[in-house]
C-alpha cells in the first residue's frame, strides 16, 4: 500500500482517520516517555548534547524498524494477535475499540510523564488493547498463548538486562584496571555513542513494530481481511512517518525522562553507560528475534541498576527504582481499566 492509497482510505473513512491520528498520538507520547531511555546514558555522561542525541535517536529508530522488520515481524504479529474482538464484531466496532484504547494509553502515559516516571509504553499498549477488547468480548478477548510471551518478556528483560550489564561492566573494569583514566575517555566516549545508537536502533525495532502493527490492523479490519496473518508488510513511508513522530516526541519531553533514568537512579561514568547500552541492546535483539514484546524501559533501567551494582549496591537510588516498579505494576490493571471504561463509553456513544 502506497501513501496516496492509504491517505485516500483515511479521507474516505473518518473513523479510520481518527484511529490513525490517535495511534500517532500514542507514538508521540512514546517518543517523550520511552525513546529518551535509549539515549539517556549518552546524554548524562556528556558524550553527546541532548539535541544531537535526539536526532541520532530518530535516525536509528527508523533504521531499527526498517531492518528488523525485514528480518522478523514477529513482535508486530504477537501484539495484534493478543486479543479477539469476537466473531460478531464488525469493522466499525473494532475501530471504535482501537480508538478508545489508544486514547486511554495517551491519557495514562501523559499522567506518568507529568510525574517524571518513565512508564512502559509497551505495557500500556498491551494493557490498553486488552482492556478495550474485554469491554467488547469479555474474558474471551484474551489470547493467553500470546499473553504468555509478555510474561516471558518481563522476566527475560529483567534477568538479561541486569545480568548482562553487571557482567559487561565487570569485564570492562577488569580489562581497563590500572589504565590511565583520562586516556580512556575518548575511547569510551565513542563507544558510548555507538551503544546509544544501538539502543535507539533496538527501540525502533521493538516499539516501532508494535504501533505500526496497530495502524495496519485498523486498515485490514476496515478492508474485512482481519489481521495480516503470520507476517506484516510494513510500507517504508509508514516507518518514516512513525520515526519522525517518535523523534518529535523525544524532542518535546525527553529531558525530563533522561534526568529520571540517567541521573536520579545512579550516577554514571562513560564506561558504565557503555556497558548498560550494550547489555540493553543484546537483550532487545534476543527478545525481538523470538517475538517477545518487551519494555525498552524495563531493559534499560535494569541494565543501569546492573552497572551500578558492580561498584556497590548502595550506588543505586532505590527510591527511584521503587517508583518505577510501582508504575510497572500499576500499568497493566490501571491502563487496562481505563481503556475498558473509555471503550464502554465510546461504544455507547458512537456505535
Backbone torsions as a table, in degrees:
resi	resn	phi	psi	omega
1	UNK	NA	122.6	178.2
2	UNK	-86.5	172.0	-173.8
3	UNK	-62.0	-41.3	-175.1
4	UNK	-70.0	-33.4	175.7
5	UNK	-66.7	-41.4	178.7
6	UNK	-65.0	-43.6	179.5
7	UNK	-63.8	-36.8	177.6
8	UNK	-63.2	-40.3	177.6
9	UNK	-66.7	-38.3	-179.9
10	UNK	-65.6	-44.9	-178.6
11	UNK	-70.7	-26.2	179.4
12	UNK	-82.1	-18.2	-177.4
13	UNK	-131.7	98.4	-178.2
14	UNK	-56.4	-33.3	-178.9
15	UNK	-65.4	-41.3	176.4
16	UNK	-64.8	-39.3	178.7
17	UNK	-58.8	-47.1	179.3
18	UNK	-62.7	-42.8	-178.8
19	UNK	-61.8	-42.6	-179.7
20	UNK	-67.7	-42.9	179.2
21	UNK	-61.2	-43.5	179.3
22	UNK	-65.1	-39.5	177.9
23	UNK	-65.1	-41.7	175.3
24	UNK	-63.5	-32.8	174.9
25	UNK	-63.1	-39.9	176.8
26	UNK	-64.9	-39.7	177.5
27	UNK	-63.7	-40.3	177.0
28	UNK	-60.2	-45.8	177.9
29	UNK	-63.6	-38.9	175.5
30	UNK	-58.7	-37.8	-179.8
31	UNK	-63.6	-35.5	-177.5
32	UNK	-94.8	-10.2	179.1
33	UNK	-111.6	-31.8	-176.2
34	UNK	-105.7	-48.4	-176.0
35	UNK	-56.7	-35.7	179.1
36	UNK	-59.5	-23.6	177.8
37	UNK	-60.6	-32.2	-177.5
38	UNK	-66.1	-31.9	-175.2
39	UNK	-112.3	3.6	-174.5
40	UNK	-58.1	-49.3	-176.1
41	UNK	-65.8	-35.5	-179.1
42	UNK	-64.8	-35.3	-178.3
43	UNK	-77.8	-46.7	-174.3
44	UNK	-72.3	-20.3	174.8
45	UNK	-89.3	5.7	175.8
46	UNK	63.2	29.4	174.7
47	UNK	-79.7	-29.9	179.0
48	UNK	-143.9	146.3	171.7
49	UNK	-71.0	157.3	-174.2
50	UNK	-58.0	-44.2	-176.8
51	UNK	-62.9	-43.2	179.1
52	UNK	-66.3	-38.8	-179.9
53	UNK	-65.9	-38.6	179.1
54	UNK	-65.5	-41.5	177.2
55	UNK	-63.3	-43.1	177.8
56	UNK	-61.8	-40.8	179.9
57	UNK	-61.9	-40.5	-179.6
58	UNK	-63.9	-43.0	-179.5
59	UNK	-64.8	-47.1	-176.0
60	UNK	-77.7	-23.0	170.2
61	UNK	-61.1	-45.4	178.7
62	UNK	-62.2	-46.3	-179.6
63	UNK	-63.0	-36.8	179.0
64	UNK	-63.4	-44.9	178.1
65	UNK	-61.8	-48.6	-174.0
66	UNK	-64.4	-51.7	-174.5
67	UNK	-73.0	-45.6	-177.3
68	UNK	-66.6	-33.2	178.1
69	UNK	-65.8	-34.4	176.6
70	UNK	-66.4	-32.3	-179.3
71	UNK	-80.2	-48.8	-177.3
72	UNK	-159.7	132.0	176.0
73	UNK	-108.4	24.6	-174.9
74	UNK	-62.6	-33.8	-180.0
75	UNK	-63.3	-45.3	178.3
76	UNK	-62.4	-40.9	179.9
77	UNK	-63.9	-42.8	180.0
78	UNK	-60.1	-46.7	-178.0
79	UNK	-60.7	-48.2	-174.3
80	UNK	-76.3	-15.0	178.0
81	UNK	-100.4	10.3	-176.5
82	UNK	-76.4	-20.3	-176.6
83	UNK	-132.5	157.9	173.7
84	UNK	-122.0	129.1	-177.6
85	UNK	-87.7	-6.0	-179.9
86	UNK	98.4	144.6	-176.5
87	UNK	-66.1	-26.4	-176.6
88	UNK	-86.5	-3.6	-176.8
89	UNK	-79.4	128.9	177.0
90	UNK	-89.0	174.1	-176.1
91	UNK	-60.4	-40.7	-179.2
92	UNK	-62.1	-44.1	-179.1
93	UNK	-63.3	-42.4	-179.5
94	UNK	-64.1	-40.0	179.2
95	UNK	-65.0	-38.0	176.9
96	UNK	-61.0	-43.4	178.7
97	UNK	-61.3	-44.6	-179.1
98	UNK	-65.4	-39.2	177.0
99	UNK	-60.2	-46.9	-179.3
100	UNK	-63.4	-41.3	-179.9
101	UNK	-63.9	-43.0	179.6
102	UNK	-64.8	-40.2	178.5
103	UNK	-63.6	-40.8	178.6
104	UNK	-62.7	-38.8	179.6
105	UNK	-65.3	-43.1	178.8
106	UNK	-60.4	-45.6	179.9
107	UNK	-62.0	-47.1	-177.6
108	UNK	-62.4	-48.8	-177.3
109	UNK	-66.2	-35.4	179.6
110	UNK	-65.8	-39.6	177.6
111	UNK	-63.7	-41.7	178.7
112	UNK	-65.8	-40.9	179.1
113	UNK	-62.4	-37.5	-178.7
114	UNK	-59.8	-27.5	178.7
115	UNK	-96.3	5.4	176.8
116	UNK	70.8	22.7	180.0
117	UNK	-102.3	125.5	-177.5
118	UNK	-75.0	80.7	-180.0
119	UNK	-66.0	158.4	-179.7
120	UNK	-89.8	111.7	176.0
121	UNK	-68.1	-29.9	178.2
122	UNK	-62.9	-47.1	179.8
123	UNK	-69.7	-34.8	176.7
124	UNK	-64.8	-39.7	178.2
125	UNK	-63.0	-45.8	179.7
126	UNK	-62.6	-45.7	-179.4
127	UNK	-65.7	-44.6	-179.0
128	UNK	-64.4	-43.4	179.2
129	UNK	-63.2	-41.4	-179.5
130	UNK	-69.5	-44.8	179.3
131	UNK	-61.5	-40.5	178.2
132	UNK	-65.5	-43.3	179.7
133	UNK	-66.0	-35.3	179.4
134	UNK	-67.3	-30.9	177.0
135	UNK	-64.6	-23.6	-179.3
136	UNK	-97.6	-38.8	-169.9
137	UNK	-127.0	11.8	178.0
138	UNK	62.5	-153.6	-179.0
139	UNK	-66.8	-21.2	177.8
140	UNK	-65.5	-13.8	-179.9
141	UNK	-70.7	-23.6	-174.8
142	UNK	-82.7	125.4	174.6
143	UNK	-99.1	98.4	-171.0
144	UNK	-63.9	-30.6	-179.5
145	UNK	-63.3	-29.9	177.2
146	UNK	-85.7	-34.4	178.0
147	UNK	-63.6	-30.8	177.7
148	UNK	-59.0	-36.2	179.5
149	UNK	-63.5	-33.8	177.7
150	UNK	-65.4	-43.9	179.5
151	UNK	-65.1	-41.2	174.7
152	UNK	-59.2	-42.9	-178.0
153	UNK	-62.7	-40.4	178.6
154	UNK	-60.6	-48.0	-178.2
155	UNK	-64.9	-48.4	-176.8
156	UNK	-65.4	-39.0	-178.0
157	UNK	-63.9	-38.6	179.3
158	UNK	-69.5	-47.6	-176.9
159	UNK	-66.6	-49.4	-179.1
160	UNK	-67.1	-44.5	-178.7
161	UNK	-57.4	-52.2	-178.7
162	UNK	-69.2	-49.0	-174.5
163	UNK	-64.6	-47.2	-180.0
164	UNK	-65.7	-40.6	179.4
165	UNK	-63.0	-43.3	178.1
166	UNK	-61.4	-45.0	-177.8
167	UNK	-66.2	-47.1	-178.5
168	UNK	-64.2	-44.0	179.6
169	UNK	-64.2	-38.2	178.1
170	UNK	-63.4	-43.1	178.8
171	UNK	-64.8	-43.0	178.4
172	UNK	-61.2	-41.9	178.8
173	UNK	-61.7	-42.0	-179.7
174	UNK	-68.0	-44.3	-177.0
175	UNK	-64.6	-40.0	-175.8
176	UNK	-100.0	16.7	178.8
177	UNK	-62.8	127.0	179.0
178	UNK	86.4	-6.0	179.5
179	UNK	-72.0	153.5	176.4
180	UNK	-70.7	111.7	-171.7
181	UNK	-59.2	-46.0	179.0
182	UNK	-57.4	-33.1	-179.5
183	UNK	-73.4	-22.6	179.0
184	UNK	-86.2	-12.0	-176.4
185	UNK	-57.1	-48.5	-179.6
186	UNK	-59.6	-39.2	179.7
187	UNK	-62.6	-48.8	-176.9
188	UNK	-72.9	-24.7	174.9
189	UNK	-65.2	-47.2	177.8
190	UNK	-65.6	-41.5	179.5
191	UNK	-64.3	-36.3	178.8
192	UNK	-64.7	-41.1	178.2
193	UNK	-63.9	-42.3	177.1
194	UNK	-61.7	-43.3	179.5
195	UNK	-63.2	-41.0	178.9
196	UNK	-66.1	-38.8	176.8
197	UNK	-63.1	-40.3	178.0
198	UNK	-64.0	-39.8	178.3
199	UNK	-65.4	-43.0	178.0
200	UNK	-62.9	-39.2	177.4
201	UNK	-58.8	-49.0	-177.2
202	UNK	-73.0	-28.0	174.2
203	UNK	-63.3	-43.2	176.3
204	UNK	-63.8	-40.1	-179.7
205	UNK	-61.9	-38.8	-179.4
206	UNK	-83.1	-64.6	-171.3
207	UNK	-73.4	-35.4	179.3
208	UNK	-59.9	-45.0	179.2
209	UNK	-60.6	-41.7	-176.5
210	UNK	-59.8	-49.4	-173.6
211	UNK	-76.3	-34.7	176.6
212	UNK	-69.2	-30.2	174.7
213	UNK	-60.1	-36.8	178.7
214	UNK	-66.7	-42.1	178.9
215	UNK	-61.6	-45.5	179.9
216	UNK	-67.7	-32.8	176.3
217	UNK	-61.1	-39.9	176.6
218	UNK	-59.3	-45.4	-178.2
219	UNK	-65.2	-48.1	-179.2
220	UNK	-61.8	-36.4	-179.7
221	UNK	-63.3	-46.5	-179.8
222	UNK	-69.0	-26.9	177.1
223	UNK	-78.9	-10.5	179.6
224	UNK	80.4	15.9	-178.3
225	UNK	-102.1	-3.5	179.9
226	UNK	71.1	-153.3	178.5
227	UNK	-70.9	169.0	-174.4
228	UNK	-81.4	13.0	178.8
229	UNK	83.6	-125.6	-174.9
230	UNK	-100.0	-2.4	-178.9
231	UNK	-154.7	157.6	178.0
232	UNK	-115.8	137.0	171.7
233	UNK	-104.1	92.0	-173.4
234	UNK	-88.4	120.7	-178.9
235	UNK	-63.6	146.8	-179.3
236	UNK	-62.9	-38.3	-179.3
237	UNK	-63.3	-33.4	178.9
238	UNK	-69.6	-38.6	175.5
239	UNK	-59.7	-43.6	-178.2
240	UNK	-65.7	-44.5	179.7
241	UNK	-60.6	-47.6	-178.2
242	UNK	-65.1	-37.1	178.4
243	UNK	-65.6	-41.3	179.1
244	UNK	-65.5	-41.3	178.7
245	UNK	-64.9	-42.4	179.2
246	UNK	-63.9	-41.2	177.7
247	UNK	-63.9	-37.5	177.4
248	UNK	-64.0	-39.8	178.2
249	UNK	-63.2	-40.8	178.1
250	UNK	-62.8	-39.6	179.0
251	UNK	-66.5	-31.7	-177.4
252	UNK	-72.4	-48.9	-171.1
253	UNK	-129.8	14.0	-172.8
254	UNK	-65.6	-34.5	-172.6
255	UNK	-63.4	-35.3	-178.7
256	UNK	-65.7	-42.5	179.5
257	UNK	-71.9	-37.6	177.5
258	UNK	-57.8	-42.2	178.5
259	UNK	-64.4	-43.5	-176.9
260	UNK	-65.5	-43.4	-176.9
261	UNK	-80.2	-48.8	-170.4
262	UNK	-87.6	-22.2	-174.7
263	UNK	-114.5	-41.7	-175.4
264	UNK	-76.3	-32.4	-175.0
265	UNK	-73.2	-50.6	179.9
266	UNK	-157.1	142.2	179.3
267	UNK	-77.8	121.1	-172.4
268	UNK	-105.6	144.1	166.8
269	UNK	-104.8	170.3	-172.6
270	UNK	-60.8	-42.7	-178.6
271	UNK	-67.2	-29.2	177.3
272	UNK	-72.7	-42.2	176.9
273	UNK	-61.4	-41.2	177.4
274	UNK	-60.9	-45.6	-179.3
275	UNK	-62.0	-42.7	179.9
276	UNK	-65.0	-40.8	-178.7
277	UNK	-67.5	-43.8	-179.4
278	UNK	-65.6	-42.9	178.8
279	UNK	-62.2	-42.9	179.7
280	UNK	-63.5	-43.2	-178.4
281	UNK	-62.8	-44.8	179.5
282	UNK	-61.3	-43.7	179.8
283	UNK	-61.4	-42.5	-178.6
284	UNK	-70.2	-35.2	175.6
285	UNK	-60.6	-47.7	-179.2
286	UNK	-57.9	-48.7	-176.9
287	UNK	-68.0	-37.7	-179.0
288	UNK	-66.3	-42.1	-179.3
289	UNK	-61.9	-36.5	-178.2
290	UNK	-93.6	9.4	174.1
291	UNK	70.9	27.1	179.3
292	UNK	-92.7	115.1	179.2
293	UNK	-78.2	101.1	-176.3
294	UNK	-110.9	165.9	179.0
295	UNK	-90.4	122.5	175.9
296	UNK	-63.9	-30.1	175.5
297	UNK	-63.9	-46.3	177.2
298	UNK	-54.2	-50.0	-175.2
299	UNK	-64.7	-46.3	-175.0
300	UNK	-68.9	-43.9	-177.6
301	UNK	-67.8	-37.9	177.4
302	UNK	-70.1	-30.3	175.7
303	UNK	-66.3	-41.6	177.6
304	UNK	-63.7	-39.2	175.1
305	UNK	-61.6	-38.4	-179.6
306	UNK	-63.3	-43.8	179.6
307	UNK	-70.6	-31.6	177.2
308	UNK	-66.9	-34.1	-178.3
309	UNK	-71.3	-19.4	178.9
310	UNK	-62.2	-43.8	-178.7
311	UNK	-75.4	-55.3	175.1
312	UNK	-172.0	145.2	-177.6
313	UNK	-62.9	-31.0	-178.5
314	UNK	-69.0	-10.6	178.8
315	UNK	-71.2	-17.2	-179.5
316	UNK	-85.8	133.0	175.5
317	UNK	-83.4	95.5	-175.2
318	UNK	-70.9	-15.2	174.3
319	UNK	-64.5	-44.4	177.7
320	UNK	-67.7	-42.0	179.1
321	UNK	-59.2	-42.2	179.9
322	UNK	-61.8	-42.6	178.8
323	UNK	-60.7	-42.5	-179.3
324	UNK	-66.5	-44.3	179.8
325	UNK	-61.0	-41.8	178.5
326	UNK	-62.6	-38.2	178.0
327	UNK	-63.4	-44.9	179.0
328	UNK	-61.5	-42.7	-178.7
329	UNK	-64.6	-37.9	-176.8
330	UNK	-81.2	-19.6	-173.4
331	UNK	-61.8	-47.3	-176.3
332	UNK	-62.4	-55.6	178.7
333	UNK	-70.7	-37.5	-175.5
334	UNK	-68.4	-55.2	-179.3
335	UNK	-68.1	-35.1	178.3
336	UNK	-63.4	-44.1	178.7
337	UNK	-65.9	-41.8	178.2
338	UNK	-60.7	-43.4	178.8
339	UNK	-64.8	-37.9	178.3
340	UNK	-61.3	-45.9	-178.4
341	UNK	-66.1	-47.6	-179.0
342	UNK	-62.9	-41.7	179.7
343	UNK	-63.6	-43.2	178.1
344	UNK	-58.4	-43.5	177.9
345	UNK	-64.8	-44.2	-179.3
346	UNK	-61.8	-41.8	-178.3
347	UNK	-65.2	-35.5	179.2
348	UNK	-73.4	-33.6	-176.2
349	UNK	-84.2	-44.5	-168.7
350	UNK	-104.8	-13.4	-174.9
351	UNK	-100.5	NA	NA
